[in-house]
Amino acid sequence: MTRPLATPAAPRGELRPYLRIAAFAGWLCAAIILVNTAKRAEILPTTAVTQLLAPLAQIFAIGFVLGLYLASRSRRGGLLTVGLIASLASVAALVGVEVVINLVFAYLDPSQVEALRGGPLGTALTVASILFILAAVVYAAGLWRGGAPRVPLALYAAATFPIGLRALVPEAALQVSLVVLAAAVVWLSAALWQRAAATAVA
């Protein structure tokens, strides 16, 4: 059973709509992650629609990340705040990464892609990947102390390592990690929704 997140410090009814929006954003994020995974596994075809959908996972993730912070803010501390800032920065960077991979690299010859990766763009992609891993670990640690469900937090943090290091891991490991990440986001989003429901009846 999903354990609701910690009771927020703000008036109970005040955060309810924001938590529900954040939960819905998390579910949309997870759905698009699964679409991206199915595309990588060639279960779904690569089309203009699936390519355009890819960066939306990170955009919806912004609302999800903010919702987790709001739900935990009664126990927030420096670690949680640093994790929030780093997570928002990493997610914003990953929007650019997904745009480049799906809407630029997909339409270039392999030699052109290699040339671009050998320049400043390659450095930027590497930095974005490392920031994603570090931010997820720090934010998960802060949320852990803030009362969020611990199993999905552990899955969330663990899944970021193969995803951030995608160039170094087998494709199968990457796909499994994407599914695990989506499952963790669904689980945490359910906790946000339950927190919102609890404020409605409290």
C-alpha positions in Angstrom: 0.0 0.0 0.0 1.3 3.4 -0.9 2.2 5.5 2.2 1.2 9.2 1.9 3.9 11.8 2.1 4.5 13.9 5.2 1.8 16.4 6.2 2.7 19.8 4.8 3.1 22.9 7.1 0.8 25.0 5.0 -3.0 25.0 5.6 -4.3 21.6 4.6 -6.7 22.7 1.9 -4.2 25.1 0.4 -1.8 22.5 -1.1 -4.4 20.0 -2.3 -4.8 21.2 -5.9 -1.1 21.6 -6.3 -0.4 18.1 -5.1 -3.0 16.7 -7.5 -1.5 18.6 -10.4 2.0 17.3 -9.4 0.7 13.8 -9.2 -0.9 14.0 -12.6 2.3 15.5 -14.0 4.2 12.6 -12.6 1.9 10.1 -14.2 2.2 11.8 -17.6 6.0 11.9 -17.2 6.0 8.1 -16.5 3.8 7.4 -19.5 6.1 9.2 -21.8 9.1 7.5 -20.3 7.5 4.2 -21.1 6.7 5.4 -24.7 10.3 6.4 -25.1 11.4 3.0 -23.8 9.1 1.1 -26.2 10.5 3.2 -29.0 14.1 2.3 -28.0 13.0 -1.4 -27.9 11.4 -1.0 -31.3 8.0 -2.0 -29.9 6.7 1.3 -31.1 7.8 2.9 -34.3 10.0 6.0 -34.4 7.7 8.7 -35.8 7.5 12.5 -35.7 5.0 12.2 -32.9 7.1 10.0 -30.7 10.1 12.2 -31.3 8.2 15.3 -30.3 6.8 13.5 -27.2 10.2 12.6 -25.8 11.2 16.0 -24.2 7.7 16.3 -22.6 8.7 13.7 -20.0 11.2 16.1 -18.5 8.8 19.1 -18.8 6.1 17.2 -16.8 8.9 16.0 -14.4 9.3 19.7 -13.3 5.8 19.7 -11.8 6.3 16.3 -10.3 9.6 17.4 -8.6 8.1 20.6 -7.2 5.1 18.6 -5.9 7.4 16.3 -3.9 9.0 19.3 -2.3 5.7 20.9 -1.4 4.5 17.6 0.2 7.7 17.3 2.3 8.2 21.0 3.2 7.2 20.6 6.8 10.4 18.7 7.3 12.6 20.4 4.7 16.2 21.2 5.4 19.3 22.2 3.5 19.7 18.8 1.8 16.2 18.8 0.5 16.5 22.4 -0.8 19.8 21.7 -2.5 18.3 18.5 -4.0 15.3 20.5 -5.3 17.5 23.1 -7.0 19.8 20.6 -8.5 16.9 18.4 -9.7 15.2 21.3 -11.4 18.5 22.3 -13.1 19.1 18.8 -14.2 15.6 18.3 -15.5 15.8 21.6 -17.4 19.1 20.5 -18.9 17.6 17.1 -19.9 14.9 18.9 -21.9 17.7 20.2 -24.1 19.4 16.8 -24.2 16.1 15.1 -25.4 15.5 17.8 -28.0 19.0 17.3 -29.4 18.9 13.5 -29.4 15.3 13.2 -30.8 15.0 16.2 -33.0 18.6 16.8 -34.2 20.7 13.6 -34.0 17.9 11.5 -35.4 18.1 13.4 -38.7 21.9 13.5 -39.0 24.4 11.0 -40.4 26.4 9.1 -37.8 29.5 10.9 -38.8 27.9 14.3 -38.1 26.6 13.1 -34.8 30.1 11.9 -33.8 31.6 15.3 -34.9 29.1 17.1 -32.7 29.7 14.8 -29.7 33.4 15.5 -30.1 32.9 19.2 -29.5 31.3 21.4 -26.7 28.0 19.7 -27.2 29.5 16.4 -26.1 30.8 18.1 -22.9 27.4 19.6 -22.3 25.7 16.2 -22.7 28.1 14.6 -20.2 27.6 17.4 -17.7 23.8 17.1 -17.9 24.0 13.3 -17.4 26.3 13.6 -14.3 24.1 16.4 -12.8 21.1 14.2 -13.3 22.6 11.4 -11.3 23.9 13.6 -8.5 20.7 15.6 -8.3 18.5 12.5 -8.1 20.6 11.0 -5.3 20.7 14.2 -3.2 17.0 14.9 -3.7 16.0 11.3 -2.9 18.1 11.6 0.3 16.3 14.8 1.3 12.9 13.3 0.5 13.8 10.2 2.5 14.3 12.4 5.6 11.1 14.3 4.7 8.9 11.2 5.0 8.4 10.2 1.3 7.9 6.4 0.6 11.4 4.9 0.8 11.1 2.0 -1.7 10.2 4.1 -4.7 12.8 6.7 -3.7 15.5 4.0 -3.7 14.3 2.7 -7.1 14.3 6.3 -8.4 17.8 7.0 -7.3 19.2 3.6 -8.4 17.6 3.9 -11.9 19.3 7.2 -12.6 22.8 5.6 -12.7 22.4 3.5 -15.8 20.2 6.2 -17.4 22.8 8.9 -16.8 25.6 6.6 -18.0 23.6 5.4 -21.0 26.7 5.5 -23.3 28.5 3.0 -21.1 25.8 0.4 -20.3 24.1 -2.2 -22.4 20.9 -1.2 -24.1 18.9 -3.8 -22.2 20.1 -2.4 -18.8 19.1 1.1 -20.0 15.6 -0.1 -20.9 15.1 -1.9 -17.6 16.3 1.2 -15.7 13.8 3.4 -17.7 10.9 1.1 -16.7 12.1 1.1 -13.1 12.2 4.9 -13.1 8.7 5.1 -14.6 7.4 2.7 -11.9 9.0 4.8 -9.1 7.5 8.0 -10.5 4.1 6.3 -10.7 4.4 5.2 -7.1 5.5 8.6 -5.8 2.8 10.3 -7.7 0.2 8.0 -6.1 1.6 9.0 -2.7 1.2 12.7 -3.7 -2.4 12.0 -4.8 -3.1 10.2 -1.4 -1.6 13.2 0.4 -4.0 15.5 -1.5 -6.9 13.2 -0.6 -5.9 13.2 3.0 -6.0 17.0 3.2 -9.5 16.9 1.7 -10.9 14.8 4.5 -8.8 16.0 7.4 
